């Protein structure tokens, strides 16, 4: 009897701190003092599926053996979203579409990874990339997209991606760069996520345009004098599609003046197979014109297709809500060595114009 009593006492003594620890952990996990960003459900979580409709341009006949270069495509998508931080979503999806001009048809099937951030309560901005098959050839895709909830469980998607071949294709035409492009819309049903009307990615005051920021942008890079663009064997083209990202830091000099730095990395391409990379390090000086508007000038140095470049220009950033904002930016670029382009004209004749979504960590 005494042995049983001693054993029972030891078990109780051992269990008491374990139970207390569990209760403490439970209290911490459900602590109402935790910011809503950490506990609020989101519509961009779990399983989703949808239908896709858009246009695909494949001009070099390395994917389509014949028929029209530009044709409509339609199909379906299924995927999974996993929130990994407040307002940050990592996911993966499968897309399958058919591109047809009635007389000829080819299929696009892609496995894509996505990394996105919440641009407001019900909008997701994301970058994507992956591998698959276009026509009868292996291919890769890189792109940018956005989804906005229109109803509690349905989102409208708009997505743009460049497509390039991997290895050889049955047609024998080899274009070792991006040689096709698609612009795709879609209706996406969130099957697991919380209804949009009950979600709250970011409530509260808007950003004050200070601290670290990052984002994605999309636009065009135009080089009419060919000071930077080269012909890689597919003809001279004066403009290219541009998409990329940026990261930077802004300091509040006064209540209205912001001074900062930013690094931009972009990829530019057209569907001919010509492509390049631009990398810019910029200084920024801005004025907070209203609580929601930052107008800024920017200038700096970098590389455009491996050539030293300088850049200057500016933009406007508009705070949506929480840590997110929308911005438009225009930069003029010139070669640091002053060398003229194909047309014999030198100077700042190249432009980079983008529209971007900004995520701020202030």
MIROVO-638020 format. One line per 3 residues: number of its first residue (from 1); for each residue x, y, z of C-alpha. Coordinates in steps of 0.25 Angstrom, whole numbers, padded with zeros to 4 digits, always signed. Layout:
NUM = X:Y:Z  ... .
***
This chain:
1 = +0000:+0000:+0000  +0011:+0010:+0004  +0018:+0006:-0009 .
4 = +0006:+0009:-0017  +0004:+0022:-0010  +0019:+0026:-0013 .
7 = +0017:+0023:-0028  +0005:+0031:-0029  +0011:+0043:-0023 .
10 = +0023:+0042:-0032  +0014:+0041:-0044  +0006:+0053:-0039 .
13 = +0018:+0061:-0037  +0024:+0058:-0051  +0010:+0061:-0058 .
16 = +0008:+0074:-0051  +0018:+0082:-0058  +0015:+0075:-0071 .
19 = +0001:+0079:-0070  +0004:+0093:-0066  +0014:+0095:-0077 .
22 = +0003:+0090:-0087  -0007:+0100:-0081  +0004:+0111:-0082 .
25 = +0006:+0107:-0097  -0009:+0107:-0100  -0011:+0120:-0093 .
28 = +0001:+0126:-0101  -0004:+0120:-0114  -0018:+0126:-0112 .
31 = -0013:+0139:-0106  -0023:+0150:-0111  -0011:+0159:-0110 .
34 = -0005:+0153:-0122  -0006:+0162:-0134  -0017:+0158:-0143 .
37 = -0007:+0156:-0155  -0003:+0143:-0148  -0016:+0137:-0145 .
40 = -0026:+0143:-0156  -0030:+0132:-0166  -0028:+0136:-0181 .
43 = -0035:+0132:-0194  -0022:+0128:-0200  -0020:+0116:-0192 .
46 = -0021:+0101:-0195  -0027:+0095:-0208  -0032:+0103:-0220 .
49 = -0036:+0100:-0234  -0041:+0108:-0246  -0043:+0110:-0261 .
52 = -0033:+0118:-0269  -0034:+0126:-0282  -0024:+0134:-0289 .
55 = -0015:+0136:-0301  -0002:+0130:-0304  +0009:+0135:-0314 .
58 = +0019:+0125:-0320  +0025:+0131:-0333  +0037:+0122:-0336 .
61 = +0030:+0109:-0338  +0039:+0102:-0328  +0026:+0098:-0320 .
64 = +0015:+0099:-0330  +0018:+0091:-0343  +0009:+0100:-0351 .
67 = -0003:+0109:-0351  -0005:+0122:-0345  +0006:+0129:-0336 .
70 = -0004:+0135:-0327  -0016:+0127:-0322  -0026:+0126:-0311 .
73 = -0023:+0115:-0300  -0033:+0110:-0290  -0032:+0099:-0279 .
76 = -0031:+0097:-0264  -0023:+0099:-0251  -0022:+0092:-0238 .
79 = -0013:+0096:-0226  -0010:+0098:-0212  -0006:+0110:-0204 .
82 = +0002:+0110:-0191  +0003:+0123:-0182  +0018:+0123:-0177 .
85 = +0018:+0137:-0170  +0007:+0148:-0168  +0003:+0152:-0182 .
88 = +0013:+0143:-0189  +0008:+0130:-0197  +0016:+0119:-0203 .
91 = +0009:+0109:-0212  +0009:+0100:-0224  +0000:+0097:-0235 .
94 = -0003:+0089:-0248  -0008:+0096:-0261  -0013:+0089:-0273 .
97 = -0018:+0097:-0285  -0021:+0095:-0300  -0016:+0105:-0310 .
100 = -0024:+0104:-0324  -0026:+0111:-0336  -0037:+0101:-0340 .
103 = -0028:+0095:-0351  -0016:+0091:-0342  -0016:+0089:-0327 .
106 = -0005:+0088:-0316  -0005:+0086:-0301  +0002:+0093:-0290 .
109 = +0004:+0085:-0277  +0012:+0092:-0265  +0016:+0089:-0251 .
112 = +0018:+0103:-0245  +0023:+0108:-0231  +0017:+0121:-0226 .
115 = +0022:+0131:-0216  +0013:+0143:-0213  +0009:+0154:-0203 .
118 = -0004:+0160:-0199  -0006:+0173:-0206  -0018:+0177:-0196 .
121 = -0028:+0168:-0190  -0033:+0160:-0202  -0022:+0162:-0213 .
124 = -0010:+0153:-0215  +0002:+0157:-0223  +0012:+0146:-0227 .
127 = +0024:+0141:-0235  +0023:+0128:-0242  +0033:+0118:-0249 .
130 = +0033:+0103:-0253  +0035:+0092:-0263  +0026:+0085:-0272 .
133 = +0023:+0082:-0287  +0018:+0092:-0298  +0014:+0084:-0311 .
136 = +0023:+0073:-0311  +0035:+0079:-0305  +0040:+0081:-0291 .
139 = +0039:+0096:-0286  +0041:+0105:-0274  +0032:+0117:-0270 .
142 = +0035:+0129:-0261  +0024:+0140:-0259  +0016:+0149:-0250 .
145 = +0002:+0149:-0246  -0009:+0155:-0237  -0022:+0149:-0231 .
148 = -0033:+0157:-0225  -0045:+0152:-0218  -0058:+0156:-0224 .
151 = -0068:+0147:-0216  -0065:+0141:-0202  -0059:+0128:-0209 .
154 = -0056:+0132:-0223  -0044:+0140:-0229  -0041:+0146:-0242 .
157 = -0027:+0144:-0247  -0018:+0151:-0257  -0004:+0145:-0260 .
160 = +0007:+0147:-0270  +0018:+0137:-0273  +0030:+0135:-0282 .
163 = +0032:+0121:-0288  +0046:+0115:-0293  +0050:+0102:-0298 .
166 = +0058:+0092:-0291  +0067:+0083:-0300  +0063:+0080:-0314 .
169 = +0049:+0080:-0320  +0043:+0071:-0330  +0043:+0082:-0341 .
172 = +0058:+0084:-0340  +0056:+0099:-0337  +0065:+0102:-0326 .
175 = +0063:+0116:-0318  +0071:+0115:-0305  +0063:+0126:-0298 .
178 = +0049:+0131:-0296  +0042:+0129:-0309  +0027:+0129:-0305 .
181 = +0018:+0137:-0296  +0005:+0135:-0290  -0005:+0145:-0283 .
184 = -0015:+0137:-0276  -0028:+0140:-0268  -0035:+0131:-0259 .
187 = -0047:+0129:-0249  -0041:+0122:-0236  -0049:+0115:-0226 .
190 = -0043:+0115:-0212  -0048:+0101:-0206  -0041:+0101:-0193 .
193 = -0038:+0116:-0189  -0047:+0125:-0180  -0058:+0133:-0188 .
196 = -0052:+0146:-0192  -0062:+0154:-0184  -0056:+0149:-0171 .
199 = -0042:+0151:-0174  -0032:+0161:-0169  -0018:+0161:-0175 .
202 = -0015:+0175:-0171  -0024:+0184:-0163  -0021:+0197:-0157 .
205 = -0013:+0209:-0162  -0006:+0210:-0175  +0009:+0210:-0177 .
208 = +0017:+0223:-0174  +0027:+0219:-0185  +0039:+0216:-0176 .
211 = +0047:+0204:-0173  +0050:+0192:-0182  +0041:+0189:-0194 .
214 = +0041:+0178:-0205  +0032:+0176:-0217  +0029:+0171:-0231 .
217 = +0028:+0179:-0244  +0024:+0178:-0258  +0025:+0187:-0271 .
220 = +0034:+0189:-0283  +0048:+0193:-0286  +0050:+0201:-0299 .
223 = +0063:+0203:-0306  +0060:+0210:-0319  +0074:+0214:-0322 .
226 = +0079:+0200:-0318  +0089:+0205:-0308  +0087:+0192:-0300 .
229 = +0080:+0182:-0308  +0087:+0172:-0316  +0083:+0163:-0327 .
232 = +0084:+0149:-0323  +0081:+0144:-0337  +0066:+0147:-0337 .
235 = +0066:+0161:-0342  +0066:+0175:-0336  +0054:+0178:-0327 .
238 = +0053:+0192:-0320  +0045:+0188:-0308  +0043:+0176:-0299 .
241 = +0034:+0171:-0288  +0040:+0174:-0274  +0037:+0167:-0261 .
244 = +0045:+0166:-0248  +0046:+0170:-0233  +0052:+0180:-0224 .
247 = +0057:+0182:-0209  +0060:+0194:-0202  +0060:+0203:-0190 .
250 = +0054:+0217:-0187  +0058:+0226:-0175  +0049:+0237:-0170 .
253 = +0058:+0250:-0171  +0046:+0258:-0166  +0031:+0255:-0165 .
256 = +0030:+0258:-0180  +0044:+0255:-0186  +0048:+0241:-0189 .
259 = +0062:+0237:-0193  +0066:+0222:-0197  +0072:+0212:-0206 .
262 = +0067:+0201:-0215  +0072:+0190:-0223  +0064:+0185:-0235 .
265 = +0066:+0172:-0243  +0058:+0170:-0256  +0058:+0161:-0267 .
268 = +0054:+0166:-0281  +0050:+0158:-0293  +0041:+0157:-0306 .
271 = +0036:+0145:-0313  +0047:+0145:-0323  +0057:+0138:-0314 .
274 = +0064:+0151:-0310  +0065:+0153:-0295  +0074:+0161:-0285 .
277 = +0075:+0164:-0270  +0076:+0178:-0264  +0081:+0181:-0250 .
280 = +0081:+0195:-0244  +0085:+0201:-0230  +0077:+0214:-0228 .
283 = +0077:+0225:-0218  +0063:+0231:-0215  +0058:+0244:-0209 .
286 = +0043:+0245:-0207  +0032:+0254:-0202  +0020:+0249:-0194 .
289 = +0010:+0258:-0201  -0002:+0252:-0194  -0004:+0241:-0184 .
292 = -0005:+0231:-0195  +0004:+0237:-0206  +0019:+0237:-0207 .
295 = +0025:+0244:-0219  +0040:+0241:-0221  +0052:+0243:-0230 .
298 = +0062:+0232:-0233  +0076:+0231:-0239  +0087:+0221:-0239 .
301 = +0096:+0212:-0246  +0096:+0197:-0251  +0097:+0187:-0262 .
304 = +0087:+0185:-0274  +0091:+0173:-0283  +0105:+0173:-0277 .
307 = +0107:+0188:-0281  +0110:+0198:-0270  +0098:+0208:-0269 .
310 = +0093:+0220:-0261  +0078:+0223:-0258  +0070:+0234:-0254 .
313 = +0055:+0237:-0252  +0044:+0235:-0242  +0031:+0230:-0238 .
316 = +0018:+0230:-0229  +0015:+0220:-0218  +0000:+0220:-0213 .
319 = -0003:+0213:-0200  -0014:+0203:-0201  -0016:+0199:-0187 .
322 = -0007:+0192:-0176  +0007:+0189:-0181  +0004:+0189:-0196 .
325 = +0004:+0200:-0207  +0004:+0201:-0222  +0014:+0209:-0230 .
328 = +0017:+0214:-0244  +0031:+0217:-0248  +0039:+0222:-0260 .
331 = +0054:+0222:-0262  +0063:+0227:-0273  +0075:+0219:-0276 .
334 = +0088:+0222:-0283  +0102:+0215:-0285  +0113:+0219:-0276 .
337 = +0123:+0218:-0287  +0115:+0227:-0296  +0116:+0218:-0307 .
340 = +0106:+0220:-0318  +0096:+0209:-0322  +0093:+0203:-0335 .
343 = +0087:+0216:-0340  +0099:+0224:-0336  +0092:+0232:-0325 .
346 = +0097:+0232:-0311  +0092:+0237:-0298  +0080:+0234:-0289 .
349 = +0071:+0229:-0299  +0066:+0216:-0293  +0054:+0215:-0284 .
352 = +0049:+0205:-0273  +0034:+0207:-0269  +0028:+0198:-0259 .
355 = +0016:+0196:-0250  +0018:+0190:-0237  +0012:+0185:-0224 .
358 = +0020:+0188:-0211  +0021:+0180:-0198  +0026:+0189:-0186 .
361 = +0031:+0184:-0173  +0030:+0197:-0165 .
***
